[in-house]
Amino acid sequence: MQIPEENNPSSMSSHLPVAESDNAQLMRILARIGWATLILLTLILFGTIGFYLFSDRSSWENAIYMTLITISTVGYGEGVPLTSFGAKVFAGVMSIAGLGVLTFLFTSLTVFFLEKDLDYSLRRRRMEKRIRKLRQHFIVCGFGRVGRNVAHELQKTGRQFVAIDPEQNNFDEYLDKFPDLLYLAGDASDDDLLIDADIGDARGLFAVTGDDSRNLMIIITAKQLNPRLRIVARAHELRNVEKMRKAGADEVISPDFTGGMRMASAMVRPHVVSFLDEMLKSEKNLRVEEVVTPSDFPATAMGKLRLRSPDYILIAVRARNDWTFNPDDQYLLRAGDVIVAMTSAEGRAEIERHLLDMI
């Protein structure tokens, strides 16, 4: 689910949940309709009694008929003769009051029936405004089972993202768990929709719909709009993996293949799999994270960086294609090296601050 000013945990409280706001708006419209209906019924009752009295109590039927045609300003014919000045004034007041009440009622009903479309437009505008403020976010194309799991991981690790899916219901079901979700409903292979998702400022894109051909189109479109974008794609058929790589995907994952490997690992390496599962479930949201040293980072010994903290454990450093596991204090860290550590989102931010302080 960020899961950004919009999606990181610290900013979630600064926005009213969309679902709560929508419900409040709907309740206000229903209250208006209720009050308008009550006033209209009161006006009909008052007019019926008035016309009954002006007709010298001759007929309730004529009195209510006269009330209805007066309020509606139809005027088919006077069921009650308006012979006195008072009767004429009463009929005029009822006509003006009825016109006002009916106008208010029909306006409220119109807003009620159009509210869904109006609300969608307003929500879409608000979404796009918030999305334009994002930088280095991720775009999740496809919000089914796989897409939701991707979004959940991004949320847990404090990363900003925008979800795209053609089915509005996929978002509605998730809003209970993440009311501040940023999403756009539509086809993710559409250029305009990806532009609305601010693909130019995005850090990466997940093409994880259930259709390999659609994922392929998303990859091609995304790479045309932002050639620097890192793309991770989902492939059902192994034969499509190479096609997606040629189209521009940096990584292609087959859930069936990965699931089979996980099952085998659970059989032959049960304790390792159990450890990884417990790490993901821990309250600290521990992950094996990577931090890239900035391009202007000066060569610095690991000992000088003092990358030791209860919030993270340094595992390895990758320099170009070489791995150094558990580097000692004399290891020289250079610009472009990748630090791999077991850490929480807070620990990752602390490592990034350490590196920036050395520049």
N, C-alpha and C positions, 0 to 999 in steps of 0.2 A: 502497500500500500504503500521522497517522499517523498515512506511510504509516504521536502522542500520547504524557504520560509513556509511553503504551503504544506509540506509533508513531513518535516522533521518534528520530533516530539515536542520540542520547545515552543513551536508556533501553533500547534493544533488547537490550543485553548483560545487563541486569538480570533478564531473564526467560528461563527455560529454553524452548527451542523446543518447541512442542506436539507435533510429530511425534516428536522425540527422546524426550520423556517418555512418550508412548504406546508406543513401541517397547520402552522399558525395562520398562514395566509388563507388556507382553505376554510378554517374555522371562522375567520372574519367574514368571508363571503357567505357562508351558511348562516351566520348570525344576522347579516343584513337581509337575507331572504326571509328568515324567520320573523324579524321585526316588521318587514314590509307586508308579509302575509297577515300578521296579527293586526296591523293598522288598517289594512284593507277590510278585514272581517268586521272590525269595530266600526268602520265607516259605513259598511253595508247595514249593520244592525241599527246604527244611529239614523241613517237615512230612511230605512224602512219604517221606524217608529215615527219619524218626522212627517213623512208623506202620509202615513196612516192617520195621523192627527189632522193634517190639512185636508184630508178627504172626508172629514167628519166621521171617521171610523167606519167607513163603508166596506173596505175590502183590503185584507192583508196581501192578497195576491196582486192587486193593482199597485199597492205600496212598494212591494219588493221589486216588481217589474219597473216601476218608475225610478227606483233607486239605481238599478243596474244600468238602465239606458242613460241615466244622468251621469253616473260615474264614468261610464265608458264613452260618453259624449257622442253616442250613436243617434239618439233622438228620433226613433221611429214614429213616435206619437205619444201624446201625454196620456198615461193611464190614470193620472190624477189631475183634474182641472186646476190650473194655476190662476185662480181668480183674484187672489189677494196679493198685495205688495209683499207681505211677509213670505208667502209661498214662493214667489218669484225669486226673492233674495236667497231663500233657503236652497232652491234648486241651483242657483248660480254658484253659491258657495260649495255645494256638493260636487258640482261639475269641476270646479277648479281643484278642490282637494282630491277628487278621484283621479284626475289627470296626473297630478303630482305623484300620488301613491303608485299608480299603475306604471308610470315612467320609471320610478325608483325600483319597483319590483322586476320589471322586464329588463332593466339595465343590470340588476344583480344576477338575474338568471343567465343573461348573455355572458357576463363575466365568468359565471360558474362553469358554463359549458365550454368557454374558450380558455379557461384558466390553465388547462394542461398545456395547450399550445403556447400560450403566452409565457407560462412558467418555464417551459423548455427553452424558449428563445432567450429569456433573461438569464437562466442558468448557464446556457451556452456562452453568452456574452461575458458573464462573470468568470467562467472557467478560462476562456481565452485571455482575459485580462490578467488573471493570476499566472497562467502558463507563460505569458510573455516576460514575466519577472524571473523565471527560472534560468539558471546557468549550470552547465555540466550535469544535466539531469539525464534520466533514462526514459525510453519510450517502450512500452510493453504493447505489442500488436497481437491481439488475441487475448480475451479475458475469460477463457474457459478454465478447466481444472489446472492445466499447466501454467497458464498466465497468472492465475490467482496465487499459486505457490511462488512464482517469481516475484509477484508484487509483495507477498508476505515477507519474503526474505529481504527485499529492498527496504521495506518498512522497518523490520527488526534491526537492520544495520544502519538506519538513519540516512538512507539515500533517497533523493528526490526522483519522482517519476510521473509520467502521464500514461494512462491506459487508453487503448483504442480497441473498440469492438463494434460490429454492426448491430448487435443485439442489446437494446437498452436494459432488458431484464437481467443480463449478466451483471450489470452495475448495480441495479436496484437490490439484488440479493446480497451484495457485498457492503452496501452503505450502512447496514446495521453494525457491522464490525468496524468499518472505517468510514465515518460520515464525512471526513474531509478529503475524500478521494478526488483526485484530478483526473477527469476522463473526457473523451470525445467519442460520440457514437457515430460510426460510419465505417467505410472500407479503408483500411490502413494502406492499401496500395494506391490510394488517390493522392496526387501531389498536393492539392490544396489542404487536405486534412493533415498531412504530415507537416506542412508549413504552419498550420494552426497549432500543431504540437511543438512548435519552435525547434524543428529538427536542426536548424543551423547552429544552435547553441547547445545541442544535445551531446552527451558523452558517449552514449551507446544505445542500441536498439535491439529488442528481442522480437524475433518473428516466430511466434509460437501458436499460430492458429492450427486447427486440426486438418488443414488442407495443404499438402506440399506445394501444389501449384500456386496457391495464393501466397504462401511464404516466399516462394521464388519471386513472384511479382513485387512483393514488399521489399525484398532485398535489392532488386534492380532499381526500383523507384528511390529507395532511401540512399543508395550509393550515388545516384545521379544528383540528388539534392545536397548531399554532404559526403564527399569522397573520403573524408577523414574519419567518418563515423565507424565505430567498432560494432559489428553485428554478430549476434549469436542466434542461430536459427534452429528450429525443430524439424526433424524429418522422420516420417513414418517408414518410408521405404529406403533401405540402405542404398539402393541404386540412385537415389536423388541426392545423396550427400555430396558427391563430387560436383554435380550440377550447381548446387547452392554455393559451393566454394568458388567455382568459376564465376558465378554471378556477383560475388563480392562478400560472401559471409566469411567472417574470421574464424568462427567455430560453428560446427553443425553437430547437434546432439540428437541421437535416436533414443527416445524413451524406452523402446523395447530392448534395444541392445544394452543400454545403461541399467535397466531393471534386471536383466539377466545377470550382468556382472555383479550387481549388488546382492542378488540372491546367492550367487556362488560365494561371494565374500562372507555373507552371513553364515554359510555352512562351514567354510574352511578357516575363517578368521573372525569368529564370533565376538571375541573380546575387543578387537579393534573396531568392529562395527558398533558394538555397544558403547564404546568410548566416544565415538563420533556422534552417536545419537544423543548421549547425555550432554555432550558439549553444546549441541544445538538447542537442547531443552533447558539449559541452565538459566538462572535468573539474570546473569550478566550478558546473555546473548553472545557467547564466545564464538568466534569464527577464525579460520585460518585466512588472514587478510594479507594483501600486498600493498606496499607503499613505494612509489617511484620517487627517487631523489630528484630534485629540481635540476633543470638544464644548467643553471649557473651555480650549482653547488660545488664548493671547493673540496678537493681531496682531503678527507679527514679520517683519522684513526678512530675505530669503533670505541676505544676506551675514552676518547675525548668527548664523544657524543653522550656517554652515560645512558645508554638505552637499557636501563634496568628499572623495572617497576612491577608492583603486584598486579597491575592492570594488563600486562602483556608479557609474552615470552617470545624472545627472538629465536627463530628456527633456522633461517638460512638467508643468504644473499645471492642473487643471480647477477653476474656481470657478463653482459652479452650472452654467450651460450654456456658459460661456466657457472657451476653451483658450488657454493661454499657453505657447508652446514655448520651450525653453531660457531660462527666466526669469533676469533679471540680478540682481545683488546688491540692487538697490533694490526688487525686487518684494515686496509685502506679503502674506505667507501668513497666512490666517485659519482659524478653526475650521471644520471641515467641508470644507475644500479637499482635493482628491485629488492626491497627488504620484505621478507616473508615472516610473519609473526602470528602467533595465536593470541587474539586480543578481542576486546569489545569495541563498539563504535567509539567510545570515549578514549580507549587506549590508542586506537588508530589515529584519532585527532591529536593526541599527545605526541605521538611519533612524528606526525607531520609538522607540528609546532617546533619540535627539537631540530628538525632539518632546516626549517626556515630561519631559526635563530642563528644558525651557523653561516648564513649567507651575508 
